[in-house]
Amino acid sequence: MIFARMVYPIACALTTANASASDRVLYEFDIRVSHNSVINSGYGGDWEQMPVGSLGKMTVLVNDDRSLFPPFIVGLEQQKYSVDAVTFDVNGIVAEGRAGSYPSNVWGTTFEITNDEDQGAFITDKIAMYPDFDRTDFGKAEFRIQESGFSSRLPRLVTSDDLPLELDTSRSQIRSLKIYHASSIAMYLNLSVEDVRVTVVPTPASVALLALSGIAATRRRR
């Protein structure tokens, strides 16, 4: 059972539960290797350092400005958000976002939130992205947390297409990061998402606004 632990910097003490359009939201996902076909194949290389059970982290810094990627599918509550930065670290195998891919300039590198998508037999909530890492041995990557339910038991992973500041993934059927080896799609790394922390990172402008609000509130109390 995974619940997000939401952390607010001190400067955020006056904010509401929603990030402002100018804020960033940092997601820190604790991940565990569940399958490594490179080791199984005997191919060798750095991926040998990530056996099953290895623990690590993937972080994603997301821009909460919805205007950067306006919704384009009518009737679907889905929003794509620009990613400022992404990192990966498992047993010293470290990667960052590929230069030129971040901040996101195409849909393929965004952070996608989907709420109550009607798929016929199921209704689905989803958080998804396709990280573009800078390691030469990392090929295509797919990240997904998904919960499917029914009209009588709706999924509750997200409640809208806003960036979630709290996550309950206890009913999610999919919680995974998959990275293909650059040399062959037959070799890949599967990682499960074990935990997540969410932090609102205010921009300098919003910090200044909070400071002014605090001063005004102090003066009113006097």
DOVEX-321374 format. One record per residue: residue number from 0; residue in three letters; chain; x, y, z of N, C-alpha, C in turn. Coordinates in pm, 1 decimal, padded with zeros to 6 digits. Layout:
PALUM  nr rest kette      nxx      nyy      nzz     caxx     cayy     cazz      cxx      cyy      czz
PALUM NUM  ALA     A        X        Y        Z        X        Y        Z        X        Y        Z
...
END
This chain:
PALUM  nr rest kette      nxx      nyy      nzz     caxx     cayy     cazz      cxx      cyy      czz
PALUM   0  MET     A  00085.0 -00118.2  00000.0  00000.0  00000.0  00000.0  00089.0  00123.8  00000.0
PALUM   1  ILE     A  00067.7  00213.8 -00092.0  00153.5  00329.2 -00105.8  00072.4  00456.3 -00093.5
PALUM   2  PHE     A  00112.7  00541.9 -00002.1  00051.4  00673.0  00011.5  00159.8  00777.9 -00005.4
PALUM   3  ALA     A  00130.1  00881.4 -00081.9  00227.1  00988.6 -00096.9  00244.9  01060.6  00035.2
PALUM   4  ARG     A  00371.5  01093.0  00065.0  00399.7  01178.9  00178.8  00426.3  01316.7  00122.9
PALUM   5  MET     A  00335.7  01410.4  00148.7  00343.5  01542.7  00088.8  00426.2  01634.7  00177.2
PALUM   6  VAL     A  00528.3  01695.2  00118.0  00618.4  01782.2  00190.5  00608.0  01922.4  00133.7
PALUM   7  TYR     A  00592.1  02020.8  00220.6  00586.5  02160.2  00178.2  00706.9  02235.1  00233.8
PALUM   8  PRO     A  00779.6  02309.2  00150.3  00883.0  02395.1  00204.0  00819.5  02498.7  00296.8
PALUM   9  ILE     A  00901.6  02557.2  00386.8  00849.6  02656.2  00480.6  00781.4  02770.8  00407.4
PALUM  10  ALA     A  00836.1  02809.2  00291.2  00779.1  02920.9  00215.5  00639.4  02892.1  00166.7
PALUM  11  CYS     A  00598.7  02766.3  00171.7  00466.8  02728.6  00121.5  00361.9  02726.7  00232.0
PALUM  12  ALA     A  00395.2  02772.5  00347.9  00305.5  02756.9  00462.6  00169.8  02820.8  00441.5
PALUM  13  LEU     A  00161.5  02921.5  00353.5  00034.9  02991.4  00333.9 -00040.4  02944.2  00210.7
PALUM  14  THR     A  00014.6  02845.6  00139.7 -00050.2  02800.6  00017.6 -00168.3  02711.8  00050.6
PALUM  15  THR     A -00256.9  02693.6 -00050.0 -00368.7  02601.0 -00036.6 -00323.6  02463.9 -00082.7
PALUM  16  ALA     A -00417.5  02370.4 -00095.3 -00382.9  02234.1 -00135.6 -00344.4  02225.3 -00281.5
PALUM  17  ASN     A -00367.6  02327.1 -00360.5 -00334.8  02323.8 -00502.3 -00214.3  02412.2 -00530.8
PALUM  18  ALA     A -00125.4  02363.7 -00615.9 -00012.7  02446.3 -00657.6 -00063.2  02554.6 -00751.7
PALUM  19  SER     A  00004.7  02669.6 -00750.4 -00034.5  02775.5 -00842.7  00018.8  02743.7 -00981.1
PALUM  20  ALA     A -00030.0  02818.2 -01079.8  00007.5  02789.9 -01218.5  00155.4  02813.1 -01244.0
PALUM  21  SER     A  00222.7  02886.1 -01155.3  00363.8  02914.5 -01176.2  00454.5  02824.6 -01093.8
PALUM  22  ASP     A  00397.7  02739.6 -01008.7  00478.0  02653.3 -00923.7  00526.8  02529.7 -00998.8
PALUM  23  ARG     A  00625.0  02463.7 -00938.7  00668.6  02331.5 -00983.1  00629.7  02230.5 -00876.8
PALUM  24  VAL     A  00610.4  02107.5 -00918.3  00581.9  01999.3 -00824.5  00687.3  01891.6 -00845.5
PALUM  25  LEU     A  00753.8  01854.0 -00737.1  00858.3  01752.1 -00743.2  00802.6  01618.9 -00694.5
PALUM  26  TYR     A  00811.1  01518.1 -00781.0  00770.8  01381.4 -00745.7  00897.6  01297.8 -00728.7
PALUM  27  GLU     A  00909.8  01234.4 -00612.3  01022.9  01145.7 -00585.3  00967.8  01004.0 -00569.3
PALUM  28  PHE     A  00996.7  00920.2 -00666.1  00945.7  00783.0 -00666.9  01055.2  00687.0 -00620.8
PALUM  29  ASP     A  01027.8  00611.6 -00514.4  01117.4  00504.6 -00472.4  01087.9  00383.5 -00560.2
PALUM  30  ILE     A  01191.8  00327.2 -00619.1  01172.9  00218.4 -00715.4  01258.9  00097.9 -00677.5
PALUM  31  ARG     A  01213.3 -00019.8 -00721.9  01283.2 -00145.9 -00693.2  01289.8 -00229.5 -00821.6
PALUM  32  VAL     A  01405.5 -00283.8 -00850.9  01420.6 -00368.7 -00970.1  01344.5 -00499.2 -00949.6
PALUM  33  SER     A  01254.1 -00528.8 -01043.2  01177.4 -00653.7 -01035.7  01218.0 -00752.3 -01145.4
PALUM  34  HIS     A  01285.4 -00702.1 -01249.0  01331.9 -00790.9 -01357.6  01446.0 -00722.3 -01431.8
PALUM  35  ASN     A  01549.7 -00798.2 -01462.8  01662.7 -00747.4 -01541.2  01702.9 -00854.0 -01641.5
PALUM  36  SER     A  01653.7 -00840.4 -01763.9  01681.0 -00942.9 -01864.8  01823.1 -00934.7 -01918.2
PALUM  37  VAL     A  01892.0 -00822.5 -01893.6  02032.4 -00811.5 -01936.4  02117.9 -00907.8 -01855.6
PALUM  38  ILE     A  02093.1 -00913.1 -01723.7  02166.0 -01009.7 -01640.7  02129.8 -01151.7 -01681.9
PALUM  39  ASN     A  02002.3 -01175.5 -01706.5  01958.3 -01310.7 -01743.6  02021.2 -01356.4 -01874.2
PALUM  40  SER     A  02045.6 -01261.2 -01965.4  02100.9 -01297.6 -02096.5  02252.2 -01312.5 -02096.1
PALUM  41  GLY     A  02316.2 -01262.0 -01988.3  02461.6 -01268.4 -01983.5  02529.4 -01163.9 -02069.8
PALUM  42  TYR     A  02456.5 -01059.7 -02109.6  02510.6 -00955.4 -02197.4  02622.3 -00877.4 -02129.9
PALUM  43  GLY     A  02611.4 -00856.0 -01998.1  02714.8 -00784.6 -01924.1  02692.7 -00634.5 -01926.6
PALUM  44  GLY     A  02796.1 -00560.2 -01891.2  02786.3 -00414.9 -01889.0  02737.3 -00362.0 -01755.0
PALUM  45  ASP     A  02711.6 -00230.4 -01750.8  02673.4 -00164.3 -01625.6  02543.6 -00217.8 -01566.2
PALUM  46  TRP     A  02456.3 -00271.9 -01650.1  02327.5 -00318.0 -01598.0  02343.4 -00436.4 -01502.4
PALUM  47  GLU     A  02461.6 -00499.4 -01502.5  02488.7 -00606.5 -01406.5  02483.8 -00554.8 -01262.9
PALUM  48  GLN     A  02497.3 -00422.3 -01245.8  02495.9 -00362.2 -01112.8  02353.6 -00341.5 -01058.7
PALUM  49  MET     A  02252.8 -00381.6 -01137.2  02113.8 -00362.2 -01095.0  02039.1 -00495.1 -01089.3
PALUM  50  PRO     A  02078.8 -00585.6 -00999.7  02007.0 -00713.3 -00989.7  01867.6 -00693.5 -00930.0
PALUM  51  VAL     A  01785.8 -00795.7 -00942.3  01650.6 -00791.7 -00885.2  01658.6 -00761.7 -00736.0
PALUM  52  GLY     A  01575.0 -00670.2 -00691.9  01573.8 -00630.0 -00552.1  01646.4 -00500.3 -00525.4
PALUM  53  SER     A  01725.3 -00453.7 -00622.2  01798.5 -00328.3 -00603.8  01701.8 -00212.1 -00587.8
PALUM  54  LEU     A  01735.5 -00120.4 -00495.4  01650.1 -00004.9 -00467.9  01710.6  00121.5 -00528.1
PALUM  55  GLY     A  01624.3  00215.8 -00564.7  01671.1  00341.5 -00620.6  01561.0  00444.4 -00621.4
PALUM  56  LYS     A  01580.2  00548.3 -00702.4  01486.5  00659.4 -00703.5  01479.0  00719.8 -00843.7
PALUM  57  MET     A  01359.7  00761.0 -00880.3  01339.1  00844.2 -00997.9  01269.2  00971.6 -00953.6
PALUM  58  THR     A  01320.7  01086.6 -00992.9  01257.8  01212.9 -00958.7  01211.3  01282.7 -01085.8
PALUM  59  VAL     A  01098.4  01352.1 -01074.0  01041.8  01425.8 -01187.1  00998.1  01562.7 -01136.3
PALUM  60  LEU     A  01051.8  01668.1 -01195.1  01013.1  01804.6 -01160.0  00919.4  01855.4 -01268.4
PALUM  61  VAL     A  00794.2  01884.0 -01230.7  00688.4  01913.5 -01327.0  00642.5  02058.9 -01312.9
PALUM  62  ASN     A  00624.4  02124.5 -01426.5  00574.4  02262.0 -01430.7  00421.8  02258.6 -01428.5
PALUM  63  ASP     A  00360.8  02332.0 -01336.0  00215.4  02328.3 -01320.1  00141.2  02422.8 -01415.5
PALUM  64  ASP     A  00208.8  02478.9 -01512.1  00146.3  02570.4 -01608.4  00072.1  02489.8 -01715.6
PALUM  65  ARG     A -00060.1  02485.4 -01707.3 -00142.2  02406.6 -01799.2 -00142.5  02463.7 -01941.2
PALUM  66  SER     A -00109.6  02591.5 -01954.7 -00118.6  02655.7 -02086.4 -00009.0  02608.9 -02182.5
PALUM  67  LEU     A  00095.5  02543.2 -02131.1  00205.3  02500.3 -02217.6  00163.4  02387.8 -02311.3
PALUM  68  PHE     A  00073.1  02301.4 -02266.0  00022.3  02190.8 -02347.9 -00128.8  02182.5 -02329.9
PALUM  69  PRO     A -00204.9  02267.0 -02399.2 -00351.1  02267.5 -02384.0 -00411.6  02132.3 -02421.9
PALUM  70  PRO     A -00518.5  02089.3 -02353.8 -00586.2  01963.8 -02389.3 -00633.2  01965.9 -02533.9
PALUM  71  PHE     A -00628.5  01849.1 -02598.4 -00666.2  01844.0 -02739.5 -00764.0  01731.8 -02771.5
PALUM  72  ILE     A -00801.5  01650.3 -02672.7 -00897.8  01542.9 -02696.0 -01028.8  01581.6 -02627.8
PALUM  73  VAL     A -01129.3  01613.6 -02706.8 -01258.3  01656.9 -02653.4 -01323.9  01542.2 -02575.5
PALUM  74  GLY     A -01373.8  01572.4 -02456.3 -01444.8  01472.8 -02377.6 -01355.9  01388.7 -02288.8
PALUM  75  LEU     A -01224.5  01407.0 -02297.4 -01132.3  01331.1 -02213.8 -01066.6  01425.5 -02113.8
PALUM  76  GLU     A -01080.0  01393.8 -01984.7 -01018.9  01476.1 -01881.4 -00872.4  01435.0 -01866.7
PALUM  77  GLN     A -00791.4  01496.8 -01949.6 -00649.2  01462.8 -01953.9 -00567.0  01589.5 -01974.9
PALUM  78  GLN     A -00458.5  01601.5 -01899.0 -00370.8  01717.4 -01910.6 -00225.9  01671.8 -01916.3
PALUM  79  LYS     A -00151.7  01728.2 -02011.7 -00008.3  01702.0 -02021.8  00066.8  01823.0 -01966.5
PALUM  80  TYR     A  00166.1  01795.8 -01882.2  00243.4  01901.4 -01817.3  00389.5  01892.0 -01859.8
PALUM  81  SER     A  00450.6  02008.7 -01875.2  00592.1  02012.3 -01910.6  00677.6  01962.4 -01794.3
PALUM  82  VAL     A  00776.7  01880.9 -01826.5  00872.3  01832.6 -01727.3  00998.8  01916.9 -01737.0
PALUM  83  ASP     A  01041.2  01973.8 -01624.1  01163.9  02053.7 -01622.2  01288.1  01965.6 -01614.5
PALUM  84  ALA     A  01278.7  01858.0 -01535.6  01395.3  01771.7 -01515.8  01350.0  01634.3 -01468.8
PALUM  85  VAL     A  01430.7  01532.4 -01502.9  01404.4  01396.4 -01458.1  01538.6  01330.9 -01425.5
PALUM  86  THR     A  01542.8  01251.2 -01317.8  01665.7  01181.1 -01280.8  01634.5  01036.2 -01245.5
PALUM  87  PHE     A  01737.8  00952.2 -01254.7  01727.7  00809.2 -01224.0  01855.1  00769.8 -01151.2
PALUM  88  ASP     A  01840.6  00689.7 -01044.7  01958.7  00643.8 -00970.4  01926.6  00510.8 -00904.8
PALUM  89  VAL     A  01993.6  00404.7 -00950.2  01982.2  00272.4 -00888.6  02122.1  00214.3 -00877.2
PALUM  90  ASN     A  02165.1  00190.3 -00755.3  02297.5  00129.8 -00730.1  02410.8  00201.2 -00804.1
PALUM  91  GLY     A  02405.7  00332.3 -00809.6  02512.5  00408.2 -00873.8  02499.5  00421.4 -01023.9
PALUM  92  ILE     A  02399.3  00356.1 -01083.4  02370.4  00377.0 -01225.6  02281.1  00500.8 -01232.8
PALUM  93  VAL     A  02338.2  00609.9 -01280.6  02271.8  00740.0 -01272.4  02243.1  00793.1 -01412.6
PALUM  94  ALA     A  02126.1  00854.6 -01426.2  02088.6  00917.1 -01553.4  02009.6  01043.5 -01525.0
PALUM  95  GLU     A  02016.6  01136.1 -01619.2  01935.8  01257.4 -01614.5  01860.2  01267.7 -01745.7
PALUM  96  GLY     A  01778.7  01373.8 -01757.3  01707.5  01394.9 -01882.2  01803.2  01432.6 -01994.4
PALUM  97  ARG     A  01775.6  01382.8 -02113.5  01862.0  01411.3 -02227.8  01856.4  01560.1 -02263.0
PALUM  98  ALA     A  01970.6  01618.4 -02290.8  01977.3  01759.9 -02327.8  01891.0  01785.0 -02451.2
PALUM  99  GLY     A  01807.9  01887.7 -02444.6  01717.8  01920.1 -02554.8  01578.6  01864.2 -02539.4
PALUM 100  SER     A  01565.0  01762.2 -02451.3  01432.7  01702.9 -02428.6  01357.4  01772.2 -02316.3
PALUM 101  TYR     A  01431.4  01837.9 -02226.0  01369.9  01903.3 -02110.7  01425.0  02044.2 -02092.8
PALUM 102  PRO     A  01337.4  02140.4 -02057.9  01192.6  02127.2 -02036.9  01121.8  02070.3 -02160.5
PALUM 103  SER     A  01011.9  02000.8 -02137.7  00940.0  01932.6 -02245.2  00904.8  02029.4 -02357.9
PALUM 104  ASN     A  00935.4  01988.1 -02479.4  00896.1  02068.0 -02595.3  00806.6  01991.7 -02691.8
PALUM 105  VAL     A  00782.6  01863.9 -02661.5  00690.1  01781.6 -02739.8  00606.4  01698.8 -02643.4
PALUM 106  TRP     A  00491.3  01650.5 -02689.3  00402.0  01572.1 -02604.2  00471.2  01449.7 -02545.6
PALUM 107  GLY     A  00561.6  01390.1 -02621.8  00622.2  01263.5 -02581.6  00704.1  01268.8 -02454.0
PALUM 108  THR     A  00747.9  01388.4 -02412.6  00829.9  01398.0 -02291.5  00754.9  01462.5 -02175.1
PALUM 109  THR     A  00622.7  01476.2 -02187.5  00542.6  01540.7 -02083.3  00504.4  01442.8 -01972.0
PALUM 110  PHE     A  00445.3  01498.1 -01867.1  00391.3  01422.9 -01753.3  00240.2  01428.4 -01767.6
PALUM 111  GLU     A  00178.5  01313.9 -01787.2  00036.8  01308.1 -01826.9 -00052.4  01260.2 -01712.7
PALUM 112  ILE     A -00158.2  01336.5 -01688.1 -00258.0  01300.0 -01587.4 -00391.0  01274.8 -01657.9
PALUM 113  THR     A -00449.8  01158.0 -01636.6 -00578.5  01122.8 -01695.9 -00674.8  01081.1 -01585.7
PALUM 114  ASN     A -00793.9  01140.1 -01586.1 -00894.1  01110.0 -01483.2 -01019.0  01050.0 -01546.2
PALUM 115  ASP     A -01062.2  00935.0 -01493.7 -01188.6  00870.9 -01533.0 -01202.4  00854.6 -01684.6
PALUM 116  GLU     A -01102.6  00795.2 -01747.6 -01112.1  00767.0 -01890.8 -01200.6  00644.2 -01913.6
PALUM 117  ASP     A -01306.2  00660.7 -01991.7 -01399.0  00551.6 -02020.7 -01339.1  00463.0 -02129.2
PALUM 118  GLN     A -01302.0  00340.5 -02090.8 -01243.4  00245.1 -02184.9 -01338.1  00129.8 -02215.5
PALUM 119  GLY     A -01467.1  00157.4 -02203.6 -01565.7  00053.7 -02231.1 -01592.2 -00030.6 -02108.7
PALUM 120  ALA     A -01514.3 -00138.2 -02093.5 -01533.9 -00227.7 -01979.7 -01480.7 -00167.5 -01849.9
PALUM 121  PHE     A -01387.7 -00073.2 -01861.8 -01324.5 -00016.4 -01743.5 -01323.7  00135.9 -01749.5
PALUM 122  ILE     A -01306.8  00196.3 -01633.0 -01282.2  00340.2 -01620.6 -01146.1  00354.7 -01553.6
PALUM 123  THR     A -01059.4  00436.0 -01612.7 -00919.0  00435.4 -01572.6 -00867.1  00573.4 -01532.8
PALUM 124  ASP     A -00790.7  00577.2 -01423.6 -00707.2  00690.9 -01385.8 -00563.0  00654.0 -01417.7
PALUM 125  LYS     A -00484.8  00752.8 -01462.3 -00348.9  00719.2 -01505.6 -00254.4  00837.1 -01487.1
PALUM 126  ILE     A -00133.5  00806.2 -01444.2 -00020.6  00899.0 -01446.3  00085.6  00833.3 -01533.2
PALUM 127  ALA     A  00130.8  00901.9 -01637.0  00221.6  00837.4 -01730.9  00322.7  00935.9 -01787.0
PALUM 128  MET     A  00438.6  00883.7 -01825.0  00537.0  00961.8 -01898.0  00634.7  00866.0 -01966.1
PALUM 129  TYR     A  00708.3  00919.8 -02062.1  00808.8  00842.3 -02134.4  00942.8  00912.8 -02116.8
PALUM 130  PRO     A  01012.8  00886.0 -02005.9  01137.3  00958.5 -01977.7  01240.7  00937.2 -02088.1
PALUM 131  ASP     A  01308.4  01044.9 -02124.5  01416.3  01039.0 -02222.7  01547.4  01061.4 -02148.0
PALUM 132  PHE     A  01614.1  00950.9 -02110.6  01734.5  00959.1 -02029.4  01859.5  00978.5 -02114.8
PALUM 133  ASP     A  01963.7  01034.5 -02052.7  02083.7  01070.8 -02128.7  02188.2  00960.4 -02135.9
PALUM 134  ARG     A  02167.0  00846.8 -02074.4  02264.2  00737.2 -02083.7  02257.4  00672.3 -02221.1
PALUM 135  THR     A  02372.0  00640.1 -02277.0  02375.9  00580.5 -02410.7  02325.0  00436.7 -02411.5
PALUM 136  ASP     A  02324.7  00370.0 -02293.9  02275.1  00232.4 -02289.6  02127.1  00225.4 -02253.2
PALUM 137  PHE     A  02063.9  00341.4 -02231.4  01920.6  00345.5 -02205.6  01847.2  00376.4 -02335.2
PALUM 138  GLY     A  01754.4  00287.0 -02369.9  01669.6  00312.5 -02485.4  01536.9  00372.7 -02440.6
PALUM 139  LYS     A  01429.7  00331.8 -02505.6  01296.8  00382.0 -02472.3  01260.3  00346.4 -02328.6
PALUM 140  ALA     A  01192.1  00439.6 -02259.9  01148.4  00415.2 -02123.3  01000.3  00447.6 -02109.8
PALUM 141  GLU     A  00930.8  00372.8 -02025.1  00788.2  00393.0 -02003.1  00760.2  00391.6 -01853.2
PALUM 142  PHE     A  00693.8  00495.5 -01804.6  00656.0  00504.0 -01663.6  00504.9  00514.3 -01654.2
PALUM 143  ARG     A  00445.9  00435.0 -01564.6  00299.5  00437.6 -01553.6  00253.4  00394.3 -01414.7
PALUM 144  ILE     A  00160.1  00471.8 -01360.7  00081.6  00430.6 -01244.5 -00063.2  00435.6 -01289.9
PALUM 145  GLN     A -00133.9  00324.6 -01280.7 -00268.3  00316.8 -01338.4 -00360.8  00236.6 -01248.5
PALUM 146  GLU     A -00481.7  00288.7 -01232.3 -00586.2  00219.2 -01158.2 -00711.5  00214.0 -01243.3
PALUM 147  SER     A -00766.2  00096.3 -01260.5 -00889.6  00078.7 -01337.3 -01001.6  00032.6 -01244.8
PALUM 148  GLY     A -01121.1  00083.6 -01270.2 -01237.3  00046.1 -01191.0 -01360.2  00040.9 -01278.0
PALUM 149  PHE     A -01476.4  00052.6 -01214.7 -01604.0  00044.2 -01284.2 -01690.2  00164.1 -01245.3
PALUM 150  SER     A -01801.1  00179.6 -01312.8 -01890.6  00290.8 -01279.4 -01941.7  00280.2 -01136.2
PALUM 151  SER     A -01951.3  00156.6 -01085.6 -01997.6  00135.1 -00948.2 -01883.1  00144.0 -00846.0
PALUM 152  ARG     A -01761.5  00145.7 -00895.1 -01643.5  00154.4 -00807.5 -01534.6  00228.8 -00883.5
PALUM 153  LEU     A -01548.8  00360.9 -00888.9 -01459.2  00443.8 -00968.7 -01316.3  00439.7 -00914.6
PALUM 154  PRO     A -01217.8  00450.0 -01004.1 -01079.7  00458.4 -00956.4 -01059.5  00587.9 -00877.5
PALUM 155  ARG     A -00963.8  00587.1 -00786.4 -00942.2  00704.4 -00702.4 -00796.0  00748.0 -00700.0
PALUM 156  LEU     A -00720.2  00706.5 -00801.5 -00579.7  00747.4 -00808.0 -00569.1  00899.3 -00815.7
PALUM 157  VAL     A -00650.1  00960.1 -00904.2 -00659.0  01105.9 -00913.0 -00806.5  01144.0 -00915.1
PALUM 158  THR     A -00836.1  01269.1 -00883.8 -00975.0  01314.9 -00882.7 -01002.8  01419.2 -00989.7
PALUM 159  SER     A -00898.5  01460.1 -01061.5 -00911.6  01555.2 -01171.4 -00785.5  01543.6 -01254.7
PALUM 160  ASP     A -00771.0  01629.9 -01356.3 -00647.8  01627.5 -01434.2 -00546.3  01730.9 -01384.6
PALUM 161  ASP     A -00569.2  01784.4 -01262.7 -00469.4  01870.2 -01199.0 -00351.8  01784.5 -01151.8
PALUM 162  LEU     A -00235.2  01848.2 -01134.3 -00123.1  01775.2 -01076.8 -00159.7  01730.6 -00935.4
PALUM 163  PRO     A -00153.6  01600.8 -00907.2 -00191.6  01554.0 -00772.6 -00085.4  01588.0 -00669.7
PALUM 164  LEU     A -00128.8  01639.8 -00556.2 -00038.0  01668.2 -00446.2 -00047.0  01561.1 -00339.0
PALUM 165  GLU     A -00138.5  01466.3 -00356.8 -00149.1  01348.5 -00271.8 -00177.9  01229.6 -00362.1
PALUM 166  LEU     A -00116.8  01115.7 -00333.1 -00137.4  00996.6 -00415.0 -00162.4  00875.6 -00327.3
PALUM 167  ASP     A -00272.8  00806.5 -00352.9 -00301.7  00678.3 -00290.4 -00300.6  00574.8 -00401.8
PALUM 168  THR     A -00193.1  00497.6 -00408.2 -00180.1  00398.6 -00515.8 -00211.9  00258.0 -00467.2
PALUM 169  SER     A -00277.7  00247.5 -00352.6 -00301.4  00115.9 -00292.9 -00387.7  00025.8 -00380.5
PALUM 170  ARG     A -00471.4  00084.8 -00467.6 -00557.0  00002.9 -00555.2 -00506.3  00001.8 -00699.1
PALUM 171  SER     A -00389.9  00061.4 -00724.9 -00338.4  00068.6 -00861.5 -00289.3 -00067.8 -00907.6
PALUM 172  GLN     A -00335.0 -00108.3 -01025.4 -00293.3 -00237.7 -01079.0 -00155.1 -00230.4 -01145.3
PALUM 173  ILE     A -00117.5 -00111.5 -01189.2  00012.0 -00092.7 -01254.7  00087.9  00017.1 -01182.6
PALUM 174  ARG     A  00212.2 -00012.4 -01143.1  00301.0  00085.3 -01080.8  00442.1  00051.0 -01127.3
PALUM 175  SER     A  00480.0  00098.4 -01243.1  00604.6  00047.1 -01299.9  00681.7  00149.0 -01383.4
PALUM 176  LEU     A  00811.9  00125.4 -01391.2  00902.8  00193.3 -01483.7  00973.1  00084.1 -01562.3
PALUM 177  LYS     A  00968.3  00093.2 -01694.9  01033.6 -00005.3 -01780.7  01132.3  00066.7 -01870.6
PALUM 178  ILE     A  01255.8  00020.1 -01871.4  01360.1  00080.6 -01954.3  01418.4 -00027.4 -02044.8
PALUM 179  TYR     A  01412.6 -00002.4 -02174.2  01470.6 -00096.0 -02271.0  01618.9 -00065.8 -02289.8
PALUM 180  HIS     A  01697.1 -00170.1 -02310.2  01838.9 -00151.0 -02339.6  01852.7 -00094.1 -02480.3
PALUM 181  ALA     A  01947.1 -00002.7 -02497.8  01962.6  00064.3 -02626.9  02001.6 -00031.7 -02738.5
PALUM 182  SER     A  02062.2 -00144.9 -02704.2  02110.2 -00237.4 -02807.0  02002.4 -00331.4 -02858.6
PALUM 183  SER     A  01894.3 -00352.1 -02777.3  01790.4 -00446.6 -02818.2  01666.6 -00430.7 -02731.3
PALUM 184  ILE     A  01549.7 -00429.6 -02794.8  01426.0 -00421.2 -02716.9  01395.2 -00554.1 -02647.3
PALUM 185  ALA     A  01472.2 -00657.1 -02678.9  01454.3 -00786.1 -02612.0  01515.7 -00783.3 -02472.3
PALUM 186  MET     A  01597.6 -00681.4 -02443.9  01659.5 -00669.1 -02311.9  01604.6 -00544.1 -02244.7
PALUM 187  TYR     A  01560.4 -00560.0 -02120.6  01496.3 -00446.8 -02054.1  01506.6 -00462.0 -01902.2
PALUM 188  LEU     A  01474.9 -00350.4 -01836.5  01475.0 -00343.0 -01690.7  01334.8 -00306.8 -01646.5
PALUM 189  ASN     A  01276.5 -00385.5 -01557.7  01147.3 -00353.5 -01497.5  01168.8 -00311.9 -01353.3
PALUM 190  LEU     A  01104.9 -00200.4 -01316.2  01113.2 -00153.2 -01178.5  00972.8 -00124.2 -01127.0
PALUM 191  SER     A  00946.7 -00160.8 -01002.6  00817.4 -00131.8 -00941.3  00829.0 -00004.0 -00859.1
PALUM 192  VAL     A  00719.4  00071.9 -00855.1  00714.0  00193.1 -00773.2  00671.4  00152.8 -00632.5
PALUM 193  GLU     A  00759.4  00178.2 -00535.2  00734.9  00134.7 -00398.1  00676.1  00245.0 -00310.4
PALUM 194  ASP     A  00710.7  00369.1 -00339.5  00665.2  00480.3 -00256.1  00682.8  00609.0 -00335.8
PALUM 195  VAL     A  00619.0  00715.9 -00288.9  00630.2  00844.7 -00358.5  00616.9  00957.9 -00257.4
PALUM 196  ARG     A  00697.2  01062.0 -00279.0  00687.1  01185.0 -00200.5  00659.8  01299.4 -00296.5
PALUM 197  VAL     A  00575.3  01393.0 -00252.5  00534.9  01505.1 -00336.7  00570.3  01635.3 -00266.2
PALUM 198  THR     A  00641.5  01723.2 -00336.5  00683.5  01850.3 -00278.6  00647.8  01963.7 -00373.5
PALUM 199  VAL     A  00580.0  02065.3 -00323.2  00553.4  02184.7 -00402.0  00676.1  02275.6 -00394.2
PALUM 200  VAL     A  00726.3  02315.3 -00511.2  00843.7  02402.2 -00518.0  00798.7  02536.7 -00572.5
PALUM 201  PRO     A  00780.7  02636.9 -00487.5  00730.3  02765.3 -00535.0  00835.0  02841.1 -00614.6
PALUM 202  THR     A  00791.5  02917.6 -00711.8  00881.0  03004.2 -00788.3  00915.3  03125.9 -00703.4
PALUM 203  PRO     A  01020.9  03197.3 -00737.7  01055.3  03318.9 -00661.9  00940.3  03417.9 -00653.0
PALUM 204  ALA     A  00861.7  03429.1 -00760.7  00750.1  03524.1 -00759.6  00645.5  03484.9 -00656.4
PALUM 205  SER     A  00614.6  03354.5 -00647.2  00513.0  03311.9 -00551.5  00565.5  03320.5 -00409.0
PALUM 206  VAL     A  00696.6  03300.5 -00389.8  00756.0  03316.1 -00256.8  00742.9  03461.0 -00211.2
PALUM 207  ALA     A  00771.4  03554.4 -00305.3  00759.6  03696.5 -00272.7  00615.9  03731.5 -00236.5
PALUM 208  LEU     A  00519.4  03674.4 -00309.7  00378.7  03700.0 -00282.3  00339.8  03647.0 -00145.3
PALUM 209  LEU     A  00389.4  03529.0 -00111.5  00361.1  03472.1  00019.6  00418.0  03560.7  00130.5
PALUM 210  ALA     A  00538.2  03612.6  00107.7  00600.6  03699.3  00206.6  00518.0  03825.0  00228.2
PALUM 211  LEU     A  00471.6  03884.9  00118.0  00388.1  04004.5  00128.4  00257.3  03974.4  00200.6
PALUM 212  SER     A  00199.4  03856.9  00170.9  00074.9  03817.1  00236.7  00096.4  03803.0  00386.4
PALUM 213  GLY     A  00211.8  03748.0  00424.2  00242.8  03730.9  00565.0  00259.0  03863.1  00637.0
PALUM 214  ILE     A  00325.3  03957.4  00569.1  00342.7  04090.9  00627.0  00207.3  04158.1  00646.8
PALUM 215  ALA     A  00121.8  04147.9  00543.6 -00010.7  04209.9  00551.8 -00092.7  04149.0  00664.7
PALUM 216  ALA     A -00084.4  04017.1  00678.5 -00160.8  03950.2  00784.7 -00111.3  03993.0  00921.4
PALUM 217  THR     A  00021.3  04010.4  00934.0  00078.4  04055.0  01061.6  00030.1  04194.5  01096.3
PALUM 218  ARG     A  00028.5  04282.0  00996.0 -00017.1  04419.4  01019.7 -00164.8  04424.5  01059.5
PALUM 219  ARG     A -00246.1  04333.8  00997.4 -00389.1  04332.2  01030.1 -00410.0  04288.1  01175.6
PALUM 220  ARG     A -00328.8  04191.4  01220.4 -00341.8  04140.1  01357.2 -00304.7  04247.4  01459.4
PALUM 221  ARG     A -00210.2  04336.4  01418.5 -00172.0  04444.8  01508.0 -00282.5  04549.6  01517.8
END
